[in-house]
Amino acid sequence: MKKILLSLGMATLLLAACQSQQLMDKQAAEFDTSVTKTISTGPIKGSKDEKNDVLQWLGVPYAQAERWKEPKKVKAWKEELDTTSYGEQAIQANQGKVSGKEDALNLDIVRPNTPEKKLPVMVYIHGGNNQTGSAQEIKGNSFVTDINAVYVSVNYRLGPLGFNPLPAIASGKDEASSGNFTLLDIAAALDWVEENIETFGGDKENVTLAGFSAGGRDVMATLISPVFKGKYDKAISFSGGMTLADLSDSREIFAKALAPLVVEDQVKTSEDKAIEWLLTDQEDVRTYLYALSPERLAPLMGNAMIRMSVFPHLYKDGQVIPKEGFETKHFQDVPLMLVTGTNEFSLFTAFDPRFMKDFTGGNLFKDEEKAKEFYYVRNYGGNLYRLSNGVESARKMAANYTSDIYVGEISYGDDETVTPELAKGFGAFHGIFEPMLQEPSNYKDFIGENFQTQGAQQMSATFKQYLKQFLATGNPNGETLPKWNKWTAKNNVLSISASKETEDIREIVDEDTAQGILEKMKADQTLSDLVKEELNQTVLNGRWFSEVLDELEGHK
């Protein structure tokens, strides 16, 4: 009897031990959804977004940087850091007002409120011509559960504080003196993700670098940068083409922009002398530049309006970006998704000085000739921009890019029978993907209810599923999704649109070329040659996408 009782007791203990081990194993396999975490530099406390049922840690420092120096690791702290509100944005000038902080290298982390670990990670780089904007451009709260990922959005140095090619700053001797400080910030953010993202349930072996507009162009630049080798596993460029700057030309432009400050400060007696001085690598130039307040630097070249000829950046310095630029044979070996709208230049057209007053005043379409000018610039500029963001980039990379490239063109907003007001003005505008992800949209004031129809909702849901699949596997396809084939020399792209009732997503062929668009512009009879030339030289000139036009017309 004693033996039986002893055996039963041992069995009970073994069962309890097994159950305890199973509980421990389950806990180890699950993500702890508490908002208090400890990262490499210290403890932090985030919050739960009850409305969207997601967890968030905001304004988390990922690096610190002195002016025009490479970012360094943040100093550790002992007290719990409050990360329940957004951090400072990088100093910038918007509509004549300077805001932000010079050292503002922080990021936001958002993830589903679930116990799932090893989630894919999406690191997002915001747009704004690398001069304006913040990590809150796309917040992630309303869609991270749909894409089942950890979403990280990054603040980085902007404008002449993020890029400076002058010899006194950018000697080009090493990465730290390349002048491409924004890219070094992005690299530091990816290093932080590598070191810390498992704390938030992310998979450090499955990181996608994504960006929109200037952020997309930054992503494209990282594809050829030796600095980014092995730092991420997939890439997405939303409306970001292959645009780089010549180092020598950039120095001239920066010197001209800074020369008035030099004269104002009575360092030199004329702007010509100031330019000559600024183009040297003398120590007194360096001392002067470091003494300038960020409030005086931030507004410089603020009228760029996506013109590299006004604010050149992403320099082919030979350290961070190879001197041969995208002609290189060495790319990161990662799957790539290129997404563009089909009417990419519409917003820039409407707010160009030539059209802005009439557009905002509601008079543009009342003037037949002015409306013709608007559509000439919008349509041809949009086509050139679309190509630059998508198929033209794929074509240029094809010979040396070993991984799969997926090209998507969003045309929702162009059909007057579906979205009449949107089609008349902006169409499938620069950023058209954003209201398919984020609610409320940054563009809510002019998209109205166009993304609330049954068709648009279906389209948006499918787009998020493509994104989810790509983040997880590097392939956007899923069993129930319309097939998205990788891009080939046949110029196949995925067309993404919708009627009012249903999505319209299918493969099409985009055989347009920049040269072909130029031929159509020449043949266009809606405007006189004189007016077309004026528009080419004053509105379309010098843009990210207009290199082929600039070379033809001899203007920038």
WOCORNOR-V816061 format. One record per residue. N is the residue number from 1. RES is the residue in one small letter. PHI is phi as a letter, one per 30 degrees, with the letter a starting at -180 (none if undefined). OMEGA is omega as a letter, one per 20 degrees, with the letter a starting at -180 (* if undefined). Layout:
N_RES_PHI_OMEGA + N_RES_PHI_OMEGA
This chain:
1_m_none_r + 2_k_d_r + 3_k_d_r + 4_i_d_r + 5_l_d_r + 6_l_d_r + 7_s_d_r + 8_l_d_r + 9_g_d_r + 10_m_d_r + 11_a_d_r + 12_t_d_r + 13_l_d_r + 14_l_d_r + 15_l_d_r + 16_a_d_r + 17_a_d_r + 18_c_d_r + 19_q_d_r + 20_s_d_r + 21_q_d_r + 22_q_d_r + 23_l_d_r + 24_m_d_r + 25_d_d_r + 26_k_d_r + 27_q_d_r + 28_a_d_a + 29_a_d_a + 30_e_c_r + 31_f_d_r + 32_d_d_a + 33_t_d_r + 34_s_d_a + 35_v_c_r + 36_t_c_a + 37_k_b_r + 38_t_b_r + 39_i_c_a + 40_s_d_a + 41_t_c_r + 42_g_k_a + 43_p_d_r + 44_i_b_r + 45_k_b_r + 46_g_c_a + 47_s_a_r + 48_k_c_r + 49_d_d_a + 50_e_d_a + 51_k_d_a + 52_n_c_a + 53_d_h_r + 54_v_b_r + 55_l_c_a + 56_q_b_r + 57_w_b_a + 58_l_c_r + 59_g_i_a + 60_v_d_r + 61_p_d_r + 62_y_c_r + 63_a_a_r + 64_q_b_a + 65_a_b_r + 66_e_d_a + 67_r_e_r + 68_w_h_r + 69_k_b_a + 70_e_d_a + 71_p_d_r + 72_k_c_r + 73_k_d_a + 74_v_d_r + 75_k_d_a + 76_a_d_r + 77_w_b_a + 78_k_c_a + 79_e_d_a + 80_e_d_a + 81_l_c_r + 82_d_d_r + 83_t_b_a + 84_t_c_r + 85_s_b_a + 86_y_d_r + 87_g_d_r + 88_e_d_r + 89_q_c_r + 90_a_d_a + 91_i_d_a + 92_q_a_r + 93_a_c_r + 94_n_b_r + 95_q_h_r + 96_g_i_a + 97_k_c_r + 98_v_c_r + 99_s_b_r + 100_g_j_a + 101_k_b_a + 102_e_d_r + 103_d_c_a + 104_a_b_a + 105_l_d_r + 106_n_b_a + 107_l_b_r + 108_d_c_r + 109_i_b_r + 110_v_b_r + 111_r_b_r + 112_p_d_r + 113_n_d_a + 114_t_b_r + 115_p_d_a + 116_e_d_r + 117_k_c_r + 118_k_h_r + 119_l_d_r + 120_p_e_a + 121_v_c_r + 122_m_c_r + 123_v_c_a + 124_y_c_r + 125_i_c_a + 126_h_d_r + 127_g_c_a + 128_g_k_r + 129_n_i_a + 130_n_h_r + 131_q_b_a + 132_t_b_r + 133_g_j_a + 134_s_a_r + 135_a_d_a + 136_q_d_r + 137_e_e_r + 138_i_b_a + 139_k_d_r + 140_g_j_a + 141_n_e_a + 142_s_d_a + 143_f_b_a + 144_v_d_r + 145_t_d_r + 146_d_d_a + 147_i_c_r + 148_n_h_a + 149_a_b_r + 150_v_c_a + 151_y_c_a + 152_v_b_r + 153_s_c_a + 154_v_c_r + 155_n_c_a + 156_y_b_a + 157_r_d_a + 158_l_b_r + 159_g_h_a + 160_p_d_r + 161_l_c_r + 162_g_c_r + 163_f_b_r + 164_n_a_a + 165_p_c_a + 166_l_d_a + 167_p_e_a + 168_a_d_a + 169_i_c_a + 170_a_c_r + 171_s_d_a + 172_g_i_a + 173_k_d_a + 174_d_a_a + 175_e_e_a + 176_a_d_a + 177_s_c_a + 178_s_d_a + 179_g_i_a + 180_n_c_a + 181_f_d_r + 182_t_e_r + 183_l_d_r + 184_l_d_r + 185_d_d_r + 186_i_d_r + 187_a_d_r + 188_a_d_r + 189_a_d_r + 190_l_d_r + 191_d_d_r + 192_w_d_r + 193_v_e_r + 194_e_e_a + 195_e_d_a + 196_n_b_a + 197_i_d_r + 198_e_d_r + 199_t_d_a + 200_f_c_r + 201_g_i_r + 202_g_c_r + 203_d_c_a + 204_k_d_r + 205_e_c_a + 206_n_b_a + 207_v_c_r + 208_t_c_r + 209_l_c_a + 210_a_b_r + 211_g_a_r + 212_f_c_r + 213_s_h_r + 214_a_e_r + 215_g_d_r + 216_g_d_r + 217_r_d_r + 218_d_d_r + 219_v_e_r + 220_m_d_r + 221_a_d_r + 222_t_d_a + 223_l_d_a + 224_i_c_a + 225_s_c_r + 226_p_d_r + 227_v_d_a + 228_f_c_a + 229_k_e_r + 230_g_i_a + 231_k_d_r + 232_y_a_a + 233_d_c_r + 234_k_a_a + 235_a_b_r + 236_i_b_r + 237_s_c_r + 238_f_c_r + 239_s_h_r + 240_g_b_a + 241_g_c_a + 242_m_c_a + 243_t_b_r + 244_l_b_a + 245_a_b_r + 246_d_d_a + 247_l_d_a + 248_s_d_r + 249_d_d_a + 250_s_d_r + 251_r_d_r + 252_e_d_a + 253_i_d_r + 254_f_d_a + 255_a_d_r + 256_k_d_a + 257_a_d_a + 258_l_d_a + 259_a_e_r + 260_p_e_r + 261_l_d_r + 262_v_d_r + 263_v_d_r + 264_e_e_a + 265_d_d_r + 266_q_i_r + 267_v_d_r + 268_k_b_a + 269_t_d_r + 270_s_b_r + 271_e_d_r + 272_d_d_r + 273_k_d_r + 274_a_d_r + 275_i_d_r + 276_e_e_a + 277_w_d_a + 278_l_d_a + 279_l_d_r + 280_t_c_r + 281_d_c_a + 282_q_d_a + 283_e_d_a + 284_d_d_r + 285_v_d_r + 286_r_e_r + 287_t_d_r + 288_y_d_a + 289_l_d_r + 290_y_d_a + 291_a_d_a + 292_l_d_r + 293_s_d_r + 294_p_d_r + 295_e_d_r + 296_r_d_a + 297_l_d_a + 298_a_e_a + 299_p_d_a + 300_l_d_r + 301_m_i_a + 302_g_d_a + 303_n_c_a + 304_a_d_r + 305_m_h_a + 306_i_h_r + 307_r_c_r + 308_m_d_a + 309_s_d_r + 310_v_c_r + 311_f_b_r + 312_p_d_r + 313_h_a_a + 314_l_h_a + 315_y_d_r + 316_k_d_a + 317_d_c_a + 318_g_i_r + 319_q_c_r + 320_v_d_r + 321_i_b_a + 322_p_d_a + 323_k_d_r + 324_e_d_r + 325_g_h_a + 326_f_d_r + 327_e_d_a + 328_t_d_r + 329_k_c_a + 330_h_c_r + 331_f_c_r + 332_q_d_a + 333_d_c_a + 334_v_b_r + 335_p_e_a + 336_l_b_r + 337_m_c_r + 338_l_c_a + 339_v_b_a + 340_t_b_r + 341_g_d_r + 342_t_c_r + 343_n_b_a + 344_e_d_a + 345_f_c_a + 346_s_d_r + 347_l_d_a + 348_f_d_r + 349_t_d_a + 350_a_d_a + 351_f_c_r + 352_d_d_a + 353_p_e_a + 354_r_d_a + 355_f_c_a + 356_m_e_a + 357_k_d_r + 358_d_d_a + 359_f_d_a + 360_t_d_r + 361_g_d_r + 362_g_i_a + 363_n_c_a + 364_l_e_a + 365_f_d_r + 366_k_d_r + 367_d_c_a + 368_e_e_a + 369_e_d_r + 370_k_d_r + 371_a_d_r + 372_k_d_r + 373_e_d_r + 374_f_e_a + 375_y_d_r + 376_y_d_a + 377_v_d_a + 378_r_e_a + 379_n_d_a + 380_y_d_r + 381_g_d_r + 382_g_d_r + 383_n_d_r + 384_l_d_a + 385_y_d_r + 386_r_e_a + 387_l_d_a + 388_s_e_a + 389_n_d_a + 390_g_b_a + 391_v_d_r + 392_e_d_r + 393_s_d_r + 394_a_d_r + 395_r_d_a + 396_k_d_a + 397_m_d_a + 398_a_e_a + 399_a_d_a + 400_n_c_a + 401_y_c_a + 402_t_d_a + 403_s_d_a + 404_d_d_r + 405_i_c_r + 406_y_c_a + 407_v_c_r + 408_g_b_r + 409_e_b_r + 410_i_c_a + 411_s_c_r + 412_y_d_a + 413_g_j_a + 414_d_d_a + 415_d_d_a + 416_e_d_r + 417_t_d_a + 418_v_c_a + 419_t_b_a + 420_p_e_a + 421_e_d_r + 422_l_d_a + 423_a_d_a + 424_k_d_a + 425_g_c_a + 426_f_c_a + 427_g_i_r + 428_a_d_a + 429_f_d_r + 430_h_d_a + 431_g_j_a + 432_i_e_r + 433_f_d_a + 434_e_d_r + 435_p_d_r + 436_m_d_r + 437_l_c_a + 438_q_c_r + 439_e_b_i + 440_p_d_a + 441_s_d_r + 442_n_d_a + 443_y_c_a + 444_k_e_a + 445_d_d_a + 446_f_c_r + 447_i_d_r + 448_g_h_a + 449_e_c_a + 450_n_d_r + 451_f_c_r + 452_q_c_r + 453_t_d_r + 454_q_d_a + 455_g_d_a + 456_a_d_r + 457_q_d_r + 458_q_d_r + 459_m_e_a + 460_s_d_r + 461_a_d_r + 462_t_d_r + 463_f_d_r + 464_k_d_r + 465_q_d_r + 466_y_e_a + 467_l_d_r + 468_k_e_a + 469_q_d_a + 470_f_d_r + 471_l_d_a + 472_a_d_a + 473_t_b_a + 474_g_i_r + 475_n_b_a + 476_p_d_a + 477_n_d_r + 478_g_b_a + 479_e_e_a + 480_t_c_a + 481_l_c_r + 482_p_e_a + 483_k_d_r + 484_w_c_a + 485_n_d_r + 486_k_d_a + 487_w_d_r + 488_t_b_r + 489_a_d_r + 490_k_d_r + 491_n_i_r + 492_n_d_r + 493_v_b_r + 494_l_c_r + 495_s_d_a + 496_i_c_a + 497_s_a_a + 498_a_a_r + 499_s_d_r + 500_k_d_a + 501_e_c_a + 502_t_a_r + 503_e_d_r + 504_d_b_a + 505_i_b_a + 506_r_a_r + 507_e_d_r + 508_i_b_r + 509_v_c_r + 510_d_c_a + 511_e_c_r + 512_d_e_r + 513_t_b_r + 514_a_d_r + 515_q_d_r + 516_g_d_r + 517_i_d_r + 518_l_d_r + 519_e_d_r + 520_k_d_r + 521_m_d_r + 522_k_d_a + 523_a_d_a + 524_d_d_a + 525_q_c_a + 526_t_d_r + 527_l_b_r + 528_s_d_r + 529_d_d_a + 530_l_d_r + 531_v_d_r + 532_k_d_r + 533_e_d_r + 534_e_d_r + 535_l_d_r + 536_n_d_a + 537_q_d_a + 538_t_c_a + 539_v_c_a + 540_l_d_a + 541_n_d_r + 542_g_i_a + 543_r_d_r + 544_w_e_a + 545_f_c_a + 546_s_c_a + 547_e_e_a + 548_v_d_r + 549_l_d_r + 550_d_d_r + 551_e_d_a + 552_l_d_a + 553_e_d_a + 554_g_i_r + 555_h_b_r + 556_k_b_*
